[in-house]
Amino acid sequence: MALPADKPNHVLRLLYWAVWFVTLPIVVASILIWALTPPSGAEVAGPLGLLQSMVRAQPVPVGIVLFTIAEIVLWAARHQLPLARHAHPPLRADLPPHLRASYERARALLDEAEMILVRHEKAVVRDLSAKERERLREELDALRASMEAKSFDEEAFLEALTKADGEIDVRLGAWRKSEVREYVEAIAMAVAVAFALRAFVIEAFKIPSGSMIPTLMVGDHIFVNKFSYGPAIPYTKSRVWTRMPPHRADVMVFAFPEHPEQDFIKRVVALPGDKLEARGGHPIVNGWEVPSCRVGVWSYSDYDSPITRHEGELFVEYYGDQSYLTFYDRASGAFPEYQGPYFVKPGEVWVMGDNRNNSHDSRMWFGGQGGGVPFENIRGRALFVWLSVSDNGMDWSREFAPVMGRPRVPPVAHALDPALEQCLKSRPVVTTPPPAG
């Protein structure tokens, strides 16, 4: 048994959805991200500058927002888009506005009936008598006729819709999706999407230690962009594609090389082939010291540390296209004045914490010999703080603090804002080390 003709072209329907609601939103979001990303190393100001800083620091969340906005705009115009008649056949010009939802529901019912009759044709013939099949056909034909009538009759349409809906429910109910099944499928799809996003796109991490102070505080919860360096295939050391190595000054999450079951977060300071040294905690790459600017004196408390009060100096470092704060603790004597030289092997990067004298990083690994992070250990690049829970409860001042991008002074250190601004304005021209010799 078949339904009346005039079926939409399924290939063109698929093309419609693929072009307008997948490809175009991705292209639009990508172009806008590209257009709004400021030049490398440029300091931006004003309303547009704020947006540009956000794009540079958080390209993935901004891209998702732009993609969603594009989807909403296209959905509002879905009936006017080319090929729309294959997915959303035009509504009647004389259709009352209050019946548009019912009219589209009628179309969905007819499509559902057609799908059941095609997929379960043998079962329908076996389980329904000829009289029942004929009655079903009559009600579906009546509904279609009321929808296509030259002069639209609201009362006749609603009566035909009610009868067809009841007939489909009675005759084809065994093959229709139950409400429970629809909920289960929706939940399963949501869980699958969540797992896919976590595995390939974005994941949440909690900061357990102070090695990245002042950029990240203990108790900060951050999002990590797992797409930055190519999405890793779960439970393997392979990636769908690779964008290695990371950029200089990237803050990234990785599996600790000595104990891969632990995740660490540090800043990239040296790439494959580089020679790395450190003097007083300041990195020297290929004989070139990363430029910095002193901001002032700052202190913080850490009651889980043998030294509860940490006082030292804040500096802004300029590295690649990034500017970020680093802290040099006066109380810590664990680090020698000079460290190195270290030579970065192919397929790895070396990292340091922004809390230079209180960080277990590449300088200290493997029994003090030093070591790098293999590419396969890298999880992703840090985005921003979405929640911060300190010893005193929720720290609302940390909400949406960027990990990459324009630095912010630590909590209760706003007296240092003018010095920070002056350092950012005095950014040196050269912020990239020379090639390895």
C-alpha positions in Angstrom: 0.0 0.0 0.0 1.4 3.4 -0.9 0.5 6.9 -0.1 -0.4 9.5 -2.8 2.5 10.8 -4.9 4.2 14.2 -4.8 6.9 13.0 -2.4 9.9 15.3 -1.7 13.3 14.5 -3.2 15.2 12.9 -0.3 18.6 13.7 -1.9 17.7 17.3 -2.2 16.3 17.3 1.3 19.6 16.0 2.6 21.5 18.6 0.5 19.3 21.3 2.0 20.1 20.4 5.6 23.8 19.8 4.9 24.3 23.2 3.1 22.1 25.5 5.2 22.3 24.1 8.7 25.8 22.5 8.7 28.2 23.9 6.1 27.1 27.5 6.0 27.0 28.1 9.8 30.5 26.6 10.1 31.8 28.8 7.3 30.2 32.0 8.7 31.5 31.3 12.2 35.0 30.5 10.8 35.1 33.7 8.7 33.9 35.9 11.6 36.5 34.3 14.0 39.2 35.0 11.4 38.0 38.6 10.8 37.8 39.3 14.5 41.2 37.8 15.5 43.6 40.7 16.1 47.1 40.7 14.5 49.8 38.7 16.4 51.0 40.6 19.5 48.7 43.6 18.9 47.1 45.2 22.0 43.5 46.1 21.2 41.2 48.7 22.9 37.6 49.9 22.8 34.4 47.9 22.4 35.7 46.1 19.3 39.0 45.5 21.0 37.1 43.8 23.9 35.4 41.5 21.4 38.7 40.8 19.6 40.4 39.9 22.9 37.6 37.5 23.7 38.0 35.9 20.2 41.7 35.6 20.6 41.5 34.1 24.1 38.4 31.9 23.6 38.0 31.1 19.9 36.0 27.8 20.5 33.3 29.2 22.8 32.9 32.3 20.6 32.8 30.1 17.5 30.0 28.0 19.1 28.0 31.1 19.9 28.4 32.4 16.3 27.4 29.0 14.9 24.3 29.0 17.1 23.3 32.5 16.0 23.7 31.6 12.4 21.5 28.5 12.9 18.8 30.7 14.6 18.8 33.2 11.7 18.7 30.5 9.1 15.9 28.6 10.9 13.8 31.8 11.0 14.2 32.0 7.2 14.0 28.2 6.6 10.9 28.4 4.3 12.6 31.0 2.0 15.9 29.2 1.5 16.7 27.5 -1.8 15.7 23.8 -1.8 13.4 24.5 1.2 10.4 22.9 -0.5 12.1 19.5 -0.3 12.4 19.8 3.5 9.7 22.4 4.3 7.1 22.5 1.5 5.6 26.0 1.2 2.7 26.7 3.5 -0.6 27.8 1.8 -0.9 31.5 1.3 -4.5 31.4 2.7 -3.5 29.4 5.8 -4.5 31.2 9.0 -1.5 31.9 11.2 -3.0 30.0 14.2 -3.1 26.8 12.1 0.5 26.8 10.9 1.7 24.5 13.7 -1.2 22.1 13.0 -0.5 22.1 9.2 3.1 21.2 9.8 2.0 18.5 12.2 -0.2 17.1 9.5 2.7 16.9 7.2 4.8 15.2 9.8 2.0 12.6 10.3 1.8 11.9 6.6 5.6 11.5 6.4 5.5 9.2 9.4 2.8 7.0 7.9 4.7 6.8 4.6 7.8 5.7 6.4 6.0 3.0 8.4 4.2 1.7 5.4 7.4 1.5 3.3 9.6 0.0 6.1 7.0 -2.4 7.5 5.0 -3.2 4.4 4.9 -7.0 4.9 4.0 -6.7 8.6 1.2 -4.2 7.8 -0.3 -6.5 5.2 0.0 -9.4 7.6 -1.4 -7.7 10.7 -4.1 -5.5 9.1 -7.1 -6.7 7.2 -7.8 -5.3 3.7 -10.7 -3.3 5.2 -8.4 -1.8 7.8 -5.8 -0.8 5.3 -8.5 0.7 3.0 -9.9 2.7 6.0 -6.4 4.0 6.8 -5.8 4.9 3.1 -9.1 6.8 3.0 -8.3 8.9 6.1 -4.8 9.7 4.9 -6.2 10.7 1.5 -8.8 12.8 3.2 -6.2 14.6 5.2 -4.1 15.3 2.1 -7.1 16.4 0.2 -8.1 18.9 2.9 -4.5 20.3 2.9 -4.5 20.7 -0.9 -8.0 21.8 -1.4 -8.4 24.8 -3.7 -10.4 26.7 -1.1 -9.0 25.9 2.4 -11.7 24.8 4.9 -10.4 25.1 8.5 -13.1 22.9 10.0 -12.7 20.1 7.4 -8.9 20.2 7.8 -9.0 19.9 11.6 -11.6 17.1 11.4 -9.4 15.2 8.8 -6.3 15.7 11.0 -8.0 14.3 14.1 -9.3 11.3 12.2 -6.0 10.6 10.5 -4.1 10.9 13.7 -6.4 8.5 15.4 -6.3 6.0 12.5 -2.5 6.1 12.4 -2.4 5.6 16.2 -4.8 2.6 16.1 -3.6 0.9 12.9 0.1 1.7 12.9 0.7 2.2 16.6 2.8 -1.0 16.9 5.4 0.6 14.6 5.3 4.1 15.9 7.8 5.3 18.4 6.4 5.4 21.9 6.8 8.5 24.1 9.1 6.5 26.4 11.2 5.5 23.4 11.5 9.0 22.1 12.6 10.2 25.6 15.2 7.3 25.8 16.5 8.1 22.3 16.7 11.8 23.1 18.6 11.1 26.3 20.9 8.6 24.6 21.6 11.2 21.8 22.3 13.9 24.4 24.7 11.5 26.3 26.4 10.6 23.0 26.9 14.2 22.1 28.2 15.0 25.5 30.8 12.2 25.3 31.7 13.3 21.8 32.2 16.9 22.9 34.3 15.8 25.9 36.4 13.4 23.8 37.0 15.7 20.8 36.1 19.3 21.5 36.1 20.6 25.1 36.6 19.2 28.6 36.5 20.6 32.1 39.5 20.5 34.5 40.1 21.6 38.1 43.3 23.3 39.2 44.6 21.4 42.2 47.9 23.3 42.9 49.4 26.7 42.8 52.0 26.1 40.0 50.2 28.4 37.6 49.6 31.3 40.0 48.8 34.1 39.2 47.2 33.0 35.9 45.3 30.2 37.6 44.4 30.0 41.3 43.9 26.8 43.3 40.2 25.9 43.0 39.8 27.3 39.5 37.7 25.2 37.2 38.6 25.7 33.5 37.5 24.5 30.1 40.2 23.0 27.8 39.9 23.1 24.0 40.8 19.6 22.9 40.5 20.7 19.3 43.4 23.1 19.3 46.1 20.6 18.5 44.0 18.1 16.6 41.3 15.9 18.4 42.8 12.8 20.0 41.1 9.4 19.3 40.0 8.1 22.8 42.1 5.3 24.3 44.8 5.8 21.7 47.9 8.0 21.1 46.6 9.0 17.7 44.8 12.1 16.5 42.3 12.7 13.7 44.8 15.3 12.4 47.7 17.0 14.1 48.5 20.7 14.6 51.8 20.1 16.5 53.7 21.6 18.1 51.7 24.0 20.2 52.5 27.7 20.0 54.9 29.4 22.3 53.3 30.6 25.6 50.3 28.3 25.1 48.8 27.1 28.5 48.1 23.4 27.9 46.9 20.4 29.9 48.9 17.2 29.4 49.5 13.8 30.9 52.5 14.1 33.3 55.3 12.1 31.5 56.6 10.4 34.7 53.0 9.4 35.8 50.7 9.6 32.8 47.6 8.9 35.0 48.1 12.5 36.4 47.1 15.6 34.4 49.3 18.7 34.7 48.8 22.2 33.3 51.8 24.4 32.4 52.9 27.0 29.8 54.9 26.1 26.7 58.3 27.8 26.8 60.4 25.8 24.3 59.7 23.9 21.0 61.5 21.1 19.3 65.1 22.0 18.5 65.3 24.9 21.0 67.9 25.3 23.7 66.3 26.3 27.0 68.0 27.9 30.0 66.6 29.8 33.0 68.2 32.5 35.1 66.4 33.4 38.3 63.3 31.6 36.8 63.3 33.8 33.6 63.5 31.6 30.5 66.2 32.0 27.9 65.5 30.4 24.6 68.3 29.9 22.0 70.4 32.5 23.9 67.5 35.1 23.9 65.9 36.0 27.2 62.1 36.2 27.1 61.4 40.0 27.7 59.6 40.9 30.9 58.3 44.0 32.8 58.1 44.3 36.5 54.6 45.0 37.8 55.1 45.1 41.6 55.1 43.2 44.8 52.2 40.8 45.6 51.6 38.0 48.1 49.2 35.1 48.6 48.5 32.5 51.2 48.7 28.7 50.8 47.7 26.8 54.0 48.5 23.4 52.4 52.1 24.4 51.8 55.0 24.2 54.4 55.3 28.0 53.7 51.9 29.5 54.2 52.7 33.0 53.1 54.2 33.6 49.7 55.5 37.1 48.9 57.3 38.0 45.7 57.3 40.0 42.5 54.9 40.0 39.6 56.2 40.3 36.0 54.6 40.5 32.7 56.3 38.3 30.1 56.0 38.9 26.4 56.3 35.7 24.4 55.1 35.2 20.8 51.8 36.9 20.5 51.0 36.5 24.2 51.4 38.7 27.3 51.0 37.0 30.7 51.8 37.4 34.4 54.5 35.4 36.2 55.3 35.3 39.9 58.7 35.0 41.6 58.5 33.9 45.2 61.1 35.3 47.5 60.6 32.6 50.1 61.3 29.6 48.0 64.9 28.4 47.8 64.3 25.2 45.9 65.5 26.5 42.5 69.1 27.4 41.7 69.9 30.7 40.1 70.9 29.2 36.8 69.3 26.1 35.2 70.2 24.4 32.0 71.1 24.2 29.2 68.3 21.8 28.1 67.8 20.7 24.5 64.3 20.0 23.3 64.0 16.8 21.3 61.8 16.3 18.2 58.2 15.4 19.1 58.1 17.2 22.5 57.8 20.7 24.1 59.2 22.0 27.4 56.9 23.7 29.9 57.2 25.9 33.0 54.6 27.1 35.5 53.9 30.8 35.9 54.6 30.5 39.6 58.3 30.1 38.6 59.7 29.2 42.0 56.8 26.9 43.0 56.3 24.7 40.0 57.2 21.1 39.3 57.8 21.5 35.6 60.2 20.4 32.8 63.2 21.8 34.8 62.7 19.3 37.6 61.5 16.1 36.0 63.3 12.8 35.7 65.3 13.2 38.9 66.3 16.8 38.2 67.6 16.1 34.7 64.7 17.8 33.1 62.4 16.6 30.4 59.7 17.5 27.8 56.1 16.7 27.2 55.7 14.3 24.3 53.1 15.4 21.7 51.0 12.3 22.4 50.6 13.3 26.1 49.0 16.7 25.2 45.3 16.9 26.1 44.4 20.4 24.8 44.8 24.2 25.4 43.3 26.0 28.3 40.4 28.4 27.6 39.0 30.3 30.6 37.8 29.9 34.2 34.1 29.0 34.4 34.0 28.4 38.2 36.3 29.2 41.1 36.0 27.8 44.6 38.5 29.0 47.1 38.9 28.2 50.8 36.5 31.1 51.5 33.9 29.8 49.1 32.9 31.0 45.7 35.3 33.5 44.2 33.1 35.5 41.8 36.0 37.7 40.7 37.5 34.8 38.9 34.5 34.1 36.7 35.4 34.0 33.0 39.0 35.0 33.7 41.0 34.3 30.5 43.8 31.8 30.6 45.2 33.0 27.3 44.8 36.6 26.2 45.0 39.8 28.1 46.3 39.2 31.6 44.4 40.3 34.8 46.0 41.1 38.2 45.3 38.5 40.9 42.4 38.9 43.4 42.8 41.8 45.8 45.7 43.3 43.8 43.9 46.0 41.9 46.4 48.6 43.1 48.7 47.1 40.6 46.4 47.7 37.6 48.1 51.0 36.5 51.5 49.2 36.5 50.1 46.3 34.6 48.6 48.7 32.0 51.9 50.5 31.6 53.7 47.2 31.1 51.2 46.2 28.4 51.6 49.5 26.6 55.4 49.1 26.6 55.4 45.8 24.8 58.7 45.2 23.0 58.9 44.9 19.3 60.7 41.5 19.3 58.9 38.8 21.3 60.1 35.7 19.4 63.4 33.9 19.9 65.9 33.4 17.1 66.0 30.0 15.4 68.0 27.3 17.2 71.7 27.5 16.2 
